[in-house]
Amino acid sequence: MSETNDFYVGYLRMPTGLNRFIRWTAPMLIAAALATAWSLSRSQNNPGDGVWHDDAESLVGRLSTYPYPHIRILSTQHGDAVQSIETVLLVSEGKHGGGERVAGLDGRIARVRGTILERDGRRLLELSETDAAKAEDATPSPDAARLAAPHVVAMGSVTLQGEIIDPKCYSGAMKPGEGKAHKECATLCIAGGIPPMFVTRNAAGKRNYYLLTDPNGRALDDRILPFVADAVQVTGELERRDDLLVLRINPADIRRL
């Protein structure tokens, strides 16, 4: 067969023109594929640095079911010499809040046991299957008085832009635990009783977290669900309860960006 004929037959020598074309084109296609893969990987959301610890842990503090189940404990962090109050939200296995597991312990000193999820220094506790919570106030702790009631500071009206997330997945139960890819899962988690939180980022990428309640400080209803995992703007009254930022909002005022 003539060398000028570029028709290739597998058992014959490859034509010179086709050989030259493949030698130049194949490396270029491989390089382009690698560059595209690198670009796509860089454009994806960071899965985050949330951690779900393996070992069970017990916490003792003042338990509250309002507006969502949580326990306030005395905690020493980052080498501080003085103990500060830390608020740890309580959740259950799967896509469920911790309300049923701690019913009847509201306002009491209690011990809760489970596994810790944490991100950016904020912790949640997933209650264990058995003996998850029990009263510990038969013998009052000398620190019980410090945990009697949260220190609340009103911070005024604010308008913020960010994303409504379920803190369990966001803190390590799922990666990524945010954005459109996680919308259905986050919606089911919040519908199941996991407290909704609002996450914002400043220009430097630092995240701030806000526990969301209704205007009266109670748990939000299902009107919030369509906005979960979307980029939204919220307006409400901001307050600090010990170490926790709480934002009181009306779901009717949420705006998609």
C-alpha positions in Angstrom: 0.0 0.0 0.0 1.3 3.5 -0.9 2.8 5.6 1.9 0.7 8.5 0.7 -2.5 6.6 1.6 -3.5 7.4 5.2 -5.9 4.6 5.5 -4.7 2.4 8.4 -4.9 -1.4 8.5 -3.9 -3.0 11.8 -1.5 -5.6 10.3 0.3 -3.1 8.1 2.8 -0.4 8.9 1.1 2.9 10.1 1.2 5.5 7.4 3.8 8.3 8.0 1.3 11.1 8.0 -1.0 9.4 10.5 2.0 8.4 12.7 3.2 12.0 12.8 -0.3 13.2 13.7 -0.8 10.8 16.6 2.7 11.5 18.0 1.9 15.2 18.3 -1.8 15.0 19.1 -1.9 12.3 21.7 0.4 14.1 24.2 -1.6 17.3 23.7 -4.9 15.6 24.4 -3.4 14.0 27.5 -2.1 17.3 28.7 -5.5 19.0 28.0 -7.3 16.2 29.9 -5.0 16.6 32.9 -5.4 20.4 32.9 -9.2 20.1 32.7 -9.3 17.6 35.6 -7.1 19.9 37.7 -9.2 22.9 37.0 -12.4 21.0 37.8 -11.0 19.7 41.1 -10.0 23.2 42.1 -13.5 24.6 41.4 -15.2 22.1 43.8 -16.2 23.1 47.3 -13.8 22.2 50.0 -15.2 19.2 51.9 -14.1 20.9 55.1 -12.2 19.9 58.1 -15.0 18.5 60.2 -14.2 15.6 62.4 -16.4 12.8 63.8 -14.5 11.2 66.7 -14.6 7.4 67.1 -14.5 7.2 70.9 -17.5 7.8 73.1 -17.3 10.7 75.5 -19.3 11.8 78.5 -20.3 15.4 79.2 -21.8 16.7 82.5 -23.6 20.1 82.6 -26.9 21.9 82.5 -29.2 20.3 80.0 -31.9 22.3 78.1 -34.4 21.4 75.4 -35.1 25.0 74.5 -35.0 26.0 71.7 -33.2 22.8 70.7 -31.6 20.1 72.9 -28.2 21.2 74.1 -26.0 20.9 77.2 -23.9 23.7 78.7 -20.7 22.6 80.2 -17.6 24.2 81.8 -14.8 23.8 79.3 -11.1 24.6 79.2 -10.0 25.3 75.6 -6.8 26.4 73.9 -4.8 26.4 77.2 -7.0 29.0 78.9 -6.5 29.0 82.7 -10.1 29.9 83.3 -13.0 27.6 82.4 -15.6 29.0 80.1 -19.1 27.9 79.3 -19.4 25.8 76.1 -22.7 25.0 74.5 -22.9 21.5 72.8 -25.9 20.8 70.6 -27.4 17.3 71.1 -28.5 15.0 68.2 -29.4 11.4 67.7 -28.3 8.7 65.3 -29.3 9.2 61.7 -31.3 12.2 60.7 -32.9 12.9 64.1 -32.6 15.5 66.7 -31.9 14.7 70.4 -35.3 15.8 71.8 -36.8 12.4 72.6 -33.6 11.2 74.1 -33.4 14.0 76.7 -37.1 14.5 77.4 -37.7 15.2 81.1 -34.2 16.5 81.8 -34.8 20.1 80.9 -33.0 22.5 83.3 -31.3 19.7 85.2 -27.7 18.8 85.7 -27.2 15.7 83.6 -24.6 13.4 82.1 -24.9 12.7 78.4 -22.8 10.2 76.5 -22.1 9.8 72.8 -19.6 10.7 70.0 -18.3 14.2 69.3 -18.5 15.9 66.0 -16.6 19.2 65.6 -15.6 21.9 63.2 -14.0 25.3 63.7 -14.0 24.7 67.5 -17.8 24.1 67.7 -18.9 20.7 68.9 -22.0 18.6 68.7 -22.7 15.3 70.5 -24.5 12.4 68.9 -26.2 10.5 71.7 -25.3 6.9 72.1 -27.8 4.1 71.8 -28.1 3.2 75.5 -27.8 5.3 78.7 -27.5 8.4 76.5 -28.6 10.8 79.2 -29.3 10.7 82.9 -29.7 13.1 85.7 -26.7 14.0 87.9 -28.3 16.6 90.2 -28.8 14.3 93.2 -25.5 15.5 94.4 -25.2 19.1 93.2 -21.9 20.0 91.6 -20.0 23.1 93.0 -20.1 24.4 89.4 -23.8 24.0 89.0 -24.4 27.7 90.0 -22.3 28.9 87.2 -24.5 27.0 84.8 -27.8 28.2 86.3 -28.8 30.3 83.3 -27.0 31.4 80.1 -25.6 34.9 79.9 -27.6 36.6 77.1 -26.5 39.8 75.3 -28.8 41.4 72.7 -26.8 42.6 69.7 -29.4 44.2 67.6 -30.9 43.7 64.1 -28.6 42.3 61.4 -28.8 41.3 57.8 -26.5 38.4 56.8 -25.7 36.4 53.7 -24.8 32.7 53.8 -26.2 29.2 53.8 -28.6 27.3 56.1 -26.9 24.0 57.0 -27.6 21.1 59.3 -24.7 21.1 61.7 -24.4 17.4 62.1 -23.4 16.7 58.5 -21.5 20.0 58.3 -19.4 19.0 61.3 -18.1 15.8 59.8 -21.0 13.3 59.4 -20.9 14.0 55.6 -18.4 15.6 53.3 -19.2 17.9 51.7 -22.0 18.8 54.2 -23.0 21.9 52.4 -24.2 23.2 49.0 -26.5 21.9 46.4 -25.0 18.4 46.4 -26.1 18.1 50.1 -29.5 19.9 49.8 -31.8 16.8 50.1 -29.8 15.3 53.0 -29.6 18.6 54.9 -33.4 19.2 54.4 -34.2 15.7 55.8 -31.9 16.2 58.8 -33.5 19.5 59.8 -37.0 18.2 59.2 -36.0 15.3 61.6 -35.2 17.7 64.4 -31.5 18.6 63.9 -31.1 22.3 64.7 -30.7 24.6 61.7 -27.6 26.8 61.7 -26.6 29.7 59.4 -23.0 29.9 58.2 -21.4 33.1 56.8 -17.9 33.7 55.5 -16.0 37.0 55.6 -13.5 38.2 53.0 -10.7 36.2 54.6 -12.8 33.0 54.4 -13.4 32.8 58.2 -16.7 31.2 59.0 -19.2 32.3 61.7 -22.1 30.2 62.9 -25.6 31.2 64.1 -28.2 29.0 65.6 -31.6 29.9 63.9 -34.8 30.3 65.9 -38.2 32.0 65.2 -38.7 35.6 66.3 -39.8 34.4 69.8 -36.7 32.3 70.3 -38.4 29.0 69.6 -37.5 26.2 67.2 -38.2 27.0 63.6 -41.0 25.3 61.7 -41.0 23.6 58.3 -41.2 27.0 56.4 -37.4 27.1 56.5 -36.9 23.8 54.6 -37.1 25.1 51.0 -34.2 27.4 51.7 -31.8 24.8 53.2 -28.5 24.6 51.4 -29.2 27.6 49.2 -27.4 30.9 49.1 -29.7 33.2 51.0 -30.0 36.5 52.9 -31.6 36.6 56.3 -32.6 39.5 58.6 -33.3 39.1 62.3 -32.4 39.9 65.8 -29.0 38.7 66.9 -28.0 37.7 70.5 -25.2 35.9 72.2 -26.0 33.2 74.7 -22.7 32.4 76.4 -20.5 31.2 73.5 -23.4 30.7 71.1 -24.7 33.2 68.5 -28.5 33.0 68.1 -30.3 34.7 65.2 -34.1 35.1 65.5 -35.6 35.2 62.1 -39.0 35.1 60.4 -38.8 32.5 57.5 -41.0 34.8 55.4 -38.2 37.3 55.3 -35.6 34.8 53.9 -34.4 35.9 50.4 -32.5 33.7 47.9 -29.4 35.3 46.4 
